[in-house]
């Protein structure tokens, strides 16, 4: 499991690594920190990511964020 936490607003969200790989690509966990943004405050520099194996009790109480769709936006810069 991957836990991504915003140090600014102290939100922690959990993702399955296979779904993160689909969205971000095959990168290390250190590179994930640079590519994600907090949905609540919009911060990028306060993000922290870690991989861990949950215990039996944690595995039942953790709610995962699931990948629903991938949208590509074209913007004129």
QUIZICOR-V777603 format. One record per residue. N is the residue number from 1. SS is DSSP state (@ for helix, = for strand, . for the rest). PHI is phi in radians with two decimals (none if undefined). BURIAL is I if it has 9 or more other ideal C-beta (glycine too) atoms within 8 Angstrom, else O. Layout:
BEGIN
n = <N & N>
ss = <SS & SS>
phi = <PHI & PHI>
burial = <BURIAL & BURIAL>
END
This chain:
BEGIN
n = <1 & 2 & 3 & 4 & 5 & 6 & 7 & 8 & 9 & 10 & 11 & 12 & 13 & 14 & 15 & 16 & 17 & 18 & 19 & 20 & 21 & 22 & 23 & 24 & 25 & 26 & 27 & 28 & 29 & 30 & 31 & 32 & 33 & 34 & 35 & 36 & 37 & 38 & 39 & 40 & 41 & 42 & 43 & 44 & 45 & 46 & 47 & 48 & 49 & 50 & 51 & 52 & 53 & 54 & 55 & 56 & 57 & 58 & 59 & 60 & 61 & 62 & 63 & 64 & 65 & 66 & 67 & 68 & 69 & 70 & 71 & 72 & 73 & 74 & 75 & 76 & 77>
ss = <. & = & = & = & = & = & . & . & . & . & = & = & = & = & = & . & @ & @ & @ & @ & @ & @ & @ & @ & . & . & . & . & @ & @ & @ & @ & @ & @ & @ & . & . & . & . & . & . & . & . & . & . & . & = & = & = & = & = & . & . & . & . & @ & @ & @ & @ & @ & @ & . & . & = & . & . & . & . & . & . & . & . & . & . & . & . & .>
phi = <none & -2.08 & -1.94 & -2.06 & -2.18 & -1.68 & -1.31 & -1.41 & -1.88 & 1.02 & -1.77 & -2.16 & -2.21 & -2.05 & -2.31 & -1.50 & -1.02 & -1.15 & -1.27 & -1.10 & -1.12 & -1.13 & -1.43 & -1.61 & 1.95 & -1.48 & -2.19 & -1.35 & -1.17 & -1.18 & -1.32 & -1.11 & -0.98 & -1.35 & -1.73 & -1.77 & -2.36 & -1.23 & -1.33 & -1.48 & -1.85 & 1.40 & -1.35 & -1.94 & -1.34 & -1.72 & -1.37 & -2.39 & -2.32 & -2.59 & -1.79 & -2.69 & -1.90 & -1.29 & -1.33 & -1.04 & -1.22 & -1.14 & -1.10 & -1.48 & -1.73 & -1.34 & -1.80 & -1.57 & -1.56 & -1.82 & -1.35 & -1.77 & -2.73 & -2.05 & -2.02 & -1.86 & -1.93 & -1.82 & -2.18 & -1.53 & -1.94>
burial = <I & I & I & I & I & I & O & O & O & O & O & O & O & I & I & I & I & O & I & I & I & O & O & I & O & O & O & O & I & O & I & I & I & O & O & I & O & I & O & O & O & O & I & I & O & I & I & I & I & O & O & O & O & O & O & O & O & O & O & O & O & I & O & O & O & O & O & O & O & O & O & O & O & O & O & O & O>
END
